[in-house]
Amino acid sequence: MKQRLYEPLRSPLDVPYRPDDAAELAENPPRFTWMPGRLEESVYALQWSETPEFEPEKTRTVWTPLNMYTPDAPFAPGTYYWRYAMRTDGGGGPAGARRGPELMQAEGEADARELERAELTTWSRVRRFTVADGLPETPLPPRRDRYKSAKLGRPRLWLTADGLERFRETVREKPEDSGYTEFLERSVRPWLNREPIAEPEPYPGHKRVPHLWRKMYMDCQELLYGVRHLSVAGAVSRNGEWTSRAKEWLLAAASWDVDGPTSRDYNDEAAFRVAAALAWGYDWLHGELGEKERALVREALFRRTEQVAAHAIERSKIHHAPFDSHAVRSLSSVLVPCSIALFDEVPEARDWLDYAVEYFSAMYTPWGGADGGWAEGGQYWTTGMAFVTEAINLLRKFCGIDFYARPFFQKTGDFALYCFTPGTSRASFGDQSNLGEPPGLKTAFNIRQFAGVTGNPWYQWYYEQVKAADKDPESKFYNYGWWDFPFDEMRHRYDFPAVAAEPPAGAERLKWFRDIGWVAMHDRMHDPDSHVMLLVKSSPYGSISHSHGDQNGFLLHAYGEPLAIESGYYVAFNTTMHRNWRRQTISTNSLLIDGIGQYAGVDARKCIEAAGCIEAAEEREYGRYVRADATRAYRETVPYLERFVREIHYMDDSYIVMVDSVDCKRPARVDWLLHALHRAELRPNRFRIAGARAVLDGQFVYVSSGEMELSQTDEFAGVDPAEIEGLPAQWHLRATTRPAASHRIVSLLAPMPANEPSYVSARVDDQGHAAVQLYFTRNGITRHLEVAKAY
């Protein structure tokens, strides 16, 4: 009798069962994912068929050691069915840090006789899906064929042996145009006369201190610069002195304690950088190392890669629960370069590379989808894209696998364009190390990468706008400890074509990223002085990872100035500013119920369940309309809240009418929040925020419970004053209702240039029994809204 297959019910933190007809496919072939039935090593039989009976002649079966699989060929358009079973006779297991000898044989086609002989559990439930015509075709070669064309000479990271010679020719012919001259001056010469970086010391008492944590990873970034840049320059220029210096740096790093302060468990940011330095040095200096030196570096590189792989695959298990931001990033920053460097020298390297490749194909990215969104926000998009595009570029050169055809990578430049727009500040949600500054040069480098991939001229415009505005980017801590611009510039010029820039005069007025629950509304994006941006969020990701408790929140940037802001300061992750202010609803332009916000604590399950939903985002006769529901976000903290729906009417490209509907099981007060860089002028039911370039007039046109009580403060509740000492004040406006079980709050927000005053009149007719009639007039145009009364 067959063992029954255990099919776990999925929680919001788990990998989904896909594909199914509940979600439309975005690419062909479909990506198969499912919840593992056990945590031990396992091998699955995966079947898809043209019939629900799985007739043999219309069915294909493959073995796979992971609960994710990308077929090696597109499907013909039509309806299909799929199921899976687990082998109970042993064999295989996840491609982790401890490799089973039969693992590489665990994936592949299963013929009928082999399937008959194998001991399997019962089959899973059958799921149905439809493949539409015209989808992007993005198959993945199977493991047995995946690396047949791999370039196994040295170097193999970035340039192959042939590519190195071609690059030398490019440098000889056009050293300035290639970017090599600037690379030598700014990225190589600083390290020629410096002693190799000393191994970082542990934290005092092994207790993490933010500034020491940051210094440690920045030291390790300098290590990466010294090894990589001296190695590359020495090889390109055939300069023995530079190569000798690179070797000195590399051997010093290889002597560091792999279980010490730069290990993955002690400081993962430092560990990622040391592993990358060893990979680049081992690859580019391979022929310059003696056998004992090679063994020393190889052992250190292997053990450091193993640490990262063990965490991502065995402990964090991102193929089971994919929302570990650093573990997912480690595939790009460590597993890909290190596995390529070690590919033909240690057997585990191929397993690690297969895991990363299959994750990129089947599950990447857990933070977005086919619309190209990134739930963690603009700055974490920058970090994620910087590392993953580098990994993708390395894979393209090494074995020809190209992930850029996937819909996410074709469209994700739109996320930066619409949600992290040039010239805006404090106008994107989530953790941001550049908080208070416009998008920086690395963001621009990323979007230029996608310009090179897609040919999109708006992306190139973005790059050129930011490059002209971002002065002295290398000095900023969120750049220096992460990126080297001359090296990036040199690689891009060699690898991708130049694209002519074009201002986005035709940018979409309303851009809905359904995958992450963000809606961006723009007017005149191409003209920074008259640009108006309204960004709204109600996300299925809730407050998980680098997201905040800001469902139904909004941000407004107009006429060159932030008016309704992402408030607070970036001090460091897990400071009181981060935990008690930035992550919490009190810092956002949303609502508190009886002074309580959405869940944004440390429990990841509760964070992702504290979600919102964009129910509608559309163009209407009068302008643009968004409806968002954040009720679930308060379920843990305000269980008596029954409904919080926010409707946003962007009228005549001119002013915003916001309708908040709140229903509770018992009477409650509502705090309507708005944060700004300038102190507001308060009047009964009105406020005015005047900046240097723009003004925001606000009015509570209709409040069902009676007049609002307005107050403001420049204090950050719950924040250690030492963390913000000397920083400019910000102002936090709070408009509070009287207690009521149901609330209808209609607010009017009118942004305008400071030198062009304007006025929106508002009139209320509440004579009807069921609804309130509201009329808004600006420049002779009157608009009407009807709002249901609260009873």
Buried (B, 14 or more C-beta within 10 A) or exposed (E): EEEEBEBEEEEBBBBBBBBBEEEEBBBBBBBBBBBBBEEEBBBBBBBBBBEEEBEEEEBBBBBBBBBBBBBBEBBEEEEBBBBBBBBBEEBBBBBBBBBBEBBBBBBBEBEEEEBEEBEBBBBBEEBEBBBEEEBEEBBBBBBEEBBEEBBEEBBBBBBBEEBBEEBBEBBEEEBEEBBBBBBBEBBBBEBBEEEBBEBBEEBEEEEEEBEBBBBBBBBBBBBBBBBBBBBBBBBBBEBEEBBBBBBBBBBBBBEBEBEBBBBBEBBBBBBBBBBBBBBBBBBBBBEBBEEEBBEBBBEBBBBBBBBBBBBBBEEBBBBBBBBBBBBBBBBBBBBBBBBBBBBEEBEBBBBBBBBBBBBBBBBBBBBBBBBBBBBBBBBBBBBBBBBBBBBBBBBBBBBBBBBBEBBBBBBBBBBBBBBBBBBBBBBBBBBBBBBBBBBBBBBBBBBBBBBBBBEBBBBBBBBBBBBEBBEEBEEBEBBBBBBBBBBBBBBBBBBBEEBEBBBBEEBBBBBBBBBBBBBBBBBBBBEBEBBBBBBBBBBBBBBBBBBBBBBBBBBBBBBBBBBBBBBBBBBBEEBBBBBBBBBBBBBBBBBBBBEBBBBBBEEBBBBBBBBBBBEEBEEEEBBBBBBBBBBBBBBBBBEBBBEBBBBBBBBBEBBBBBBBBBBBEEBBBBBBBBBBBBBBEBEEBBBBBBBEBBBBBBBBBBBBBEEBBBEBEEEBEEBEEEBBEEEEEBBBBBBBBBBBBBBBBBBBBBBBBBEEEBEBEBEEEEEEEEBBBBBBEBEEEEBEBEBBBBE
